[in-house]
Amino acid sequence: MNNISLNIDKTAGFIAEGAVKAYAPQVQEALEMLEKGTGLGNDFLGWLHLPSSITEEHLNDIQATADTLRELCDVVVVAGIGGSYLGARAVIEALSNNFHSYLKSDSPAIIYAGHNISEDYLFELTEFLKDKKFGVINISKSGTTTETALAFRLLKKQCEDQRGIDVARKVIVAVTDAKRGAARTTADNEGYKSFIIPDNVGGRFSVLTPVGLLPIAIAGYDIQALVKGAADMEAATAPEVPFEENIAALYAATRNALYADGKKIEILVNYQPKLHYVSEWWKQLYGESEGKDGKGIFPASVDFSTDLHSMGQWIQQGERTIFETVISVENTEHSLIVPTDEKNLDGLNFLAGKHVDEVNKMAELGTLLAHVDGGVPNLRIVMPKLDEYYIGQLLYFFEKGCGISGYVLGVNPFNQPGVEDYKRNMFALLGKPGYEEESKAIQARDRKSTRLNSS
Ligand code: PA5
């Protein structure tokens, strides 16, 4: 099997010669810190050797539960937010037919909830599920996340009402902490099948735990191949691999070199709409891991060539504080040739006989040249194809790159203290018991700002 590869040639000329190599000692130190557990956040390193330590027995247990839901459900709702849903969605969407939601399939449709608090979304979801044989996976490490808990309360009741309590107990599964949280309490009380999210794996690094693997298996994808891809990438990015050959090390070094040179925004680019949610997953991974202490590259994303017709202008000629990381997929799953048209009214006969992907690849190359000419450094990740194995490699590559990059930047890549701030205010505003002091503080601040506004 090949590995995915990383090409950083098109960053030359934007940073001093040797700037990437100069990071080699820091990157090596970061790799050792991860390996020895001597860095910040070292109680959250369970993802590091997860791929190579997942047992056959564990995968079989996940697959058996997936098979039960596949047999009993037409639709499975994944209830989760952030790291508790983005990994599963990224993989499932990357592997699914683009029109899967309109097609009949042997596998249950996977849909998502618990990642917003929209009344319309939840109302429309419950309406949609009314005539469906549905199941629910309640995914929450803390077991107390409001968005997920609220959606699950509605879904649990609807599932019990619609399918009866006994079937509901078979088609509701929890993925949560071993002991703590409301999701654990509910699962134990109701006798749901449950899976544990290890203490030492944070949400955004949890795609290769049952958080991601269970929904992916229910959707009908090969979790063994996914884990194998990740395990091969784990080996390919180990500390003993030389710097130039270790693509996670090179990625971390290059993005830090660019950041130090004023490139504050990284745009993840794809030319396959199926990769949209890989970008969403990546944004969470890098945004939550690095954006702290007043530092961190801002992770953004675009889907090309679609967004060349919206964000393309900004990227070509806007403020020169960006760089792009392009995910390029070498081979398509299907073959489609542009037909010849005798009349050639659309003037497209110059493309006749070519694969559509050849046109896409020329759009990619043309864009690369234009953006580099326009002052945008480009990194390029090449995937041989979109399948479970290479997606497994990609996920682990990004996780490892993130751990290294965060340490090189000098932050704790494994915490997210800033995520709590909105929750405190929301709970205070909603009158949640225990938030009385915050509530008073908000009221006082409101009065003060009203006075300021009227003066
Ligand atoms: O990466 C993280 O830790 C977060 O994005 C969490 O995954 C997210 O907030 C959901 O938390 P929980 O799984 O506790 O419901």
Residues whose N, C-alpha, C, O or C-beta is under 5 A from the ligand:
A	BS01	PA5	I81 G82 G83 S84 I139 S140 K141 S142 G143 T145 G202 G203 R204
